[in-house]
Amino acid sequence: MERLTELEIEQALADNPHWKRLDEKWIERKYRFREYLTGIRFVTEIAEVSEVANHHPFISIDYKLISVKLSSWNARGLTALDFQLAKQYDEIYARIVE
């Protein structure tokens, strides 16, 4: 996968407004949950999606706060796959917290 240009990254961030850019290689979103087990269910579901895509995020669990960071190490930056997964994670979150 090819690394995105700055313009492509800006557009992808506009399409994924809950995600923020940490630096030239990483995007991040923090998800809040009412219950610990709901957060763990979310992590399990995004792990399954990530495994299918063979693209694995950095996940940090702090009780009811789950931080997810995405980057494509082989492209040395951000790719379309990072933003595709970000969108899928957001869809999973929306379904779980409803």
Secondary structure by P-SEA (a helix, b strand, c coil): cccccaaaaaaaaaaccccccccccccbbbbbbccaaaaaaaaaaaaaaaaaacccccccccccbbbbbbbccccccccaaaaaaaaaaaaaaaaaac
